[in-house]
Amino acid sequence: MQLFKALLSQLLACAAVLGLRTLFPLPISVWQAAAMQACLAALCSRGFRQPVWWLPIHLLFIPTILLGLSWQVPAWLYLLMLLLLTLLFWGTVKGDVPLFLSSSAVSEALIEIVSREEAQSFVDIGAGFGTVVVPLGNAKPDMAIVALERAPLPWLLADWRCRNLTNIRVGRSSFWDQDLRQFDVVFAFLSPLVMAKIGEKVRREMRAGCLFISSSFPIPNGVPESVLELNDRRKTKLYCYRIGRI
């Protein structure tokens, strides 16, 4: 759905610029027309209520193509870039969850939390490149850890990084298909668009007394047991929810 909205935004913006140039044949350059198209595409995107991180994509899409044409970039390179971006941001292509990377401060905080909880099992339901599970697996070798990642390239890198950590299983599957009953601690760094559904899932599946931790994005209408603000660049907040008390 987001890709359809993005494509429609670009097409509407192109049609608007062509229409304006036909009705009002002003002497504007190709780059000026491209800038107008980019701004209109961004406005259309907001009108379709796309997430704000789509704005730079719309603003840079046509200007980047023009820049590539002016540099005479080979046509196959565009296809290669599209393929790599698709493999990297597979969650965005298939749904509404972009790729977010956690800081080292998040990993350090999670190590403290699982130690305090005496957790025996942990799952990261959007593992990315393994930035959370790798340090966690090294620090807690006796804890069973599952890392779930849908995007092919991040999954491949996470799997390679975990190749010597026998306590970590890296799975290329959707977190919606994962039963959460077996885990003492569940961690997520996803998107505000899915947090309401995630809240329903953890309430339905996780065992009472277990802990759900969401980085940056709270569960709507949920009551966290605690909120930890970390001293990293983003001032990341970890929302900790005790199952049975959300």
C-alpha positions as CSV (number, residue, x, y, z in Angstrom):
1,M,0.0,0.0,0.0
2,Q,2.8,2.4,0.8
3,L,4.5,1.8,-2.5
4,F,1.2,2.4,-4.3
5,K,0.8,5.7,-2.5
6,A,4.4,6.7,-3.3
7,L,4.0,5.9,-7.0
8,L,0.7,7.8,-7.1
9,S,2.3,10.8,-5.4
10,Q,5.1,10.9,-8.0
11,L,2.7,10.5,-10.9
12,L,0.3,13.2,-9.6
13,A,3.2,15.6,-9.1
14,C,4.5,14.9,-12.6
15,A,1.1,15.4,-14.1
16,A,0.7,18.7,-12.2
17,V,4.0,20.1,-13.3
18,L,3.3,19.1,-17.0
19,G,-0.1,20.6,-16.7
20,L,1.2,23.9,-15.3
21,R,3.8,24.2,-18.0
22,T,1.2,23.6,-20.7
23,L,-1.2,26.2,-19.2
24,F,1.4,28.7,-18.2
25,P,4.4,28.2,-20.5
26,L,6.9,30.0,-18.3
27,P,10.7,29.8,-19.1
28,I,11.8,27.5,-16.3
29,S,14.7,25.0,-16.4
30,V,14.5,21.3,-16.1
31,W,16.0,21.5,-12.6
32,Q,13.4,24.0,-11.6
33,A,10.7,21.7,-12.9
34,A,12.2,18.8,-11.0
35,A,12.3,20.8,-7.8
36,M,8.6,21.7,-8.3
37,Q,7.7,18.0,-8.9
38,A,9.7,16.9,-5.8
39,C,7.8,19.4,-3.6
40,L,4.4,18.4,-5.0
41,A,5.2,14.7,-4.6
42,A,6.1,15.3,-1.0
43,L,2.9,17.2,-0.4
44,C,0.9,14.4,-2.0
45,S,2.7,11.9,0.2
46,R,1.6,13.8,3.3
47,G,-1.9,14.1,1.9
48,F,-1.9,10.3,1.6
49,R,-0.7,10.1,5.2
50,Q,2.5,8.3,4.4
51,P,5.1,8.1,7.2
52,V,7.4,11.2,7.4
53,W,10.5,9.2,6.4
54,W,9.0,9.0,2.9
55,L,9.5,12.7,2.5
56,P,13.2,12.7,1.6
57,I,12.5,9.8,-0.8
58,H,10.0,11.9,-2.7
59,L,12.2,15.1,-2.5
60,L,15.2,13.3,-3.9
61,F,13.7,10.8,-6.4
62,I,13.5,12.8,-9.6
63,P,16.5,15.1,-8.9
64,T,18.6,11.9,-8.3
65,I,17.5,10.5,-11.6
66,L,18.3,13.8,-13.4
67,L,21.7,13.9,-11.7
68,G,22.4,10.3,-12.8
69,L,21.4,11.2,-16.4
70,S,23.7,14.2,-16.4
71,W,26.5,12.0,-15.2
72,Q,25.6,9.4,-17.9
73,V,25.2,6.6,-15.3
74,P,24.7,3.2,-17.0
75,A,21.1,2.1,-17.0
76,W,21.9,-1.2,-15.3
77,L,23.1,0.6,-12.3
78,Y,19.6,2.0,-11.6
79,L,18.3,-1.6,-11.6
80,L,21.1,-2.7,-9.3
81,M,20.4,0.1,-6.8
82,L,16.7,-0.7,-6.8
83,L,17.4,-4.4,-6.2
84,L,19.8,-3.6,-3.3
85,L,17.4,-1.1,-1.7
86,T,14.5,-3.6,-2.0
87,L,16.6,-6.4,-0.3
88,L,17.7,-4.0,2.4
89,F,14.3,-2.4,3.1
90,W,12.2,-5.5,2.5
91,G,9.9,-4.7,5.5
92,T,9.1,-1.3,4.0
93,V,8.3,-2.9,0.6
94,K,6.1,-5.6,2.2
95,G,4.5,-3.6,4.9
96,D,4.9,-0.5,7.1
97,V,8.0,-1.4,9.1
98,P,11.2,0.4,8.0
99,L,14.7,-0.7,9.0
100,F,15.8,1.0,12.3
101,L,19.2,0.3,13.9
102,S,19.6,0.2,17.7
103,S,22.6,1.9,19.4
104,S,25.1,0.2,21.7
105,A,23.4,1.9,24.6
106,V,20.3,-0.1,23.9
107,S,22.2,-3.3,24.0
108,E,23.9,-2.4,27.3
109,A,20.5,-1.5,28.8
110,L,19.0,-4.8,27.6
111,I,21.9,-6.8,29.1
112,E,21.1,-5.2,32.5
113,I,17.4,-5.8,32.1
114,V,17.6,-9.5,31.2
115,S,20.1,-10.0,34.0
116,R,17.8,-8.4,36.5
117,E,14.8,-10.4,35.1
118,E,16.9,-13.6,35.2
119,A,15.5,-14.3,31.7
120,Q,16.1,-17.6,30.1
121,S,14.8,-16.7,26.7
122,F,14.7,-13.6,24.6
123,V,13.5,-12.6,21.1
124,D,14.2,-9.5,19.0
125,I,11.3,-9.3,16.6
126,G,13.0,-6.9,14.2
127,A,16.7,-7.8,14.5
128,G,18.1,-5.8,11.6
129,F,21.9,-6.4,11.4
130,G,22.0,-8.1,14.8
131,T,23.0,-4.9,16.6
132,V,21.1,-6.0,19.7
133,V,21.4,-9.8,19.7
134,V,25.1,-10.1,19.0
135,P,26.3,-8.2,22.2
136,L,23.4,-9.8,24.1
137,G,24.5,-13.3,23.0
138,N,28.1,-12.6,24.0
139,A,27.2,-11.3,27.4
140,K,24.5,-14.0,28.2
141,P,25.8,-17.3,26.6
142,D,23.3,-19.4,28.7
143,M,20.3,-17.5,27.4
144,A,18.3,-18.8,24.4
145,I,18.0,-15.9,21.9
146,V,16.0,-15.7,18.7
147,A,16.5,-13.0,16.1
148,L,13.8,-12.4,13.5
149,E,14.4,-10.4,10.4
150,R,12.4,-10.4,7.1
151,A,14.7,-8.2,4.9
152,P,17.1,-10.5,3.0
153,L,20.3,-8.5,3.3
154,P,20.0,-7.6,7.0
155,W,19.0,-11.2,7.8
156,L,22.1,-12.5,5.9
157,L,24.4,-10.1,7.7
158,A,22.8,-10.9,11.1
159,D,23.1,-14.7,10.4
160,W,26.8,-14.3,9.5
161,R,27.5,-12.2,12.6
162,C,25.8,-14.9,14.8
163,R,27.6,-17.8,13.2
164,N,29.8,-18.5,16.3
165,L,27.1,-17.8,18.9
166,T,25.4,-21.1,19.4
167,N,22.8,-19.6,21.8
168,I,21.3,-17.4,19.0
169,R,19.0,-18.6,16.3
170,V,18.4,-16.2,13.4
171,G,15.2,-16.7,11.6
172,R,14.0,-15.1,8.3
173,S,10.3,-14.8,9.1
174,S,7.7,-12.3,10.0
175,F,7.2,-11.5,13.7
176,W,3.5,-11.8,13.1
177,D,3.9,-15.5,12.6
178,Q,6.1,-16.0,15.7
179,D,4.4,-17.3,18.9
180,L,5.6,-15.3,21.8
181,R,4.6,-17.6,24.6
182,Q,8.0,-19.2,24.9
183,F,9.9,-16.0,25.6
184,D,10.6,-14.3,29.0
185,V,11.6,-11.0,27.3
186,V,10.5,-9.7,23.9
187,F,12.2,-6.7,22.3
188,A,11.0,-4.6,19.4
189,F,12.2,-1.5,17.5
190,L,9.6,-1.3,14.8
191,S,7.3,1.6,13.8
192,P,4.5,3.6,15.5
193,L,2.2,2.3,12.7
194,V,2.2,-1.2,14.1
195,M,2.4,-0.6,17.8
196,A,-1.3,-1.0,18.4
197,K,-1.3,-4.4,16.8
198,I,1.9,-5.4,18.6
199,G,0.2,-4.5,21.9
200,E,-2.7,-6.8,21.0
201,K,-0.2,-9.6,20.1
202,V,1.8,-9.4,23.3
203,R,-1.3,-9.2,25.5
204,R,-2.7,-12.3,23.7
205,E,0.4,-14.4,23.5
206,M,3.0,-13.5,26.2
207,R,2.9,-15.2,29.6
208,A,1.8,-13.1,32.6
209,G,4.8,-11.6,34.4
210,C,7.0,-11.6,31.3
211,L,8.4,-8.4,29.9
212,F,7.9,-6.6,26.6
213,I,10.3,-3.8,25.7
214,S,9.7,-1.4,22.9
215,S,12.4,1.0,21.7
216,S,11.3,4.6,21.0
217,F,7.6,3.8,20.2
218,P,5.1,3.2,23.0
219,I,2.0,1.0,22.9
220,P,-1.0,3.3,22.4
221,N,-3.1,3.4,25.6
222,G,-0.6,1.0,27.2
223,V,0.8,1.7,30.7
224,P,4.5,0.9,30.9
225,E,6.0,-0.4,34.1
226,S,9.0,1.9,33.5
227,V,10.5,4.1,30.8
228,L,14.2,4.3,30.5
229,E,15.8,7.2,28.7
230,L,19.3,6.3,27.4
231,N,22.3,8.5,27.0
232,D,22.8,7.9,23.2
233,R,22.6,10.3,20.3
234,R,18.8,9.8,19.8
235,K,18.0,9.9,23.6
236,T,16.3,6.5,23.0
237,K,13.5,5.6,25.3
238,L,12.8,2.0,26.3
239,Y,9.2,1.4,27.2
240,C,9.0,-1.7,29.5
241,Y,5.6,-3.4,29.8
242,R,4.9,-6.1,32.4
243,I,2.5,-8.6,30.9
244,G,-0.7,-8.6,32.9
245,R,-0.4,-5.0,33.9
246,I,-0.3,-3.2,30.5
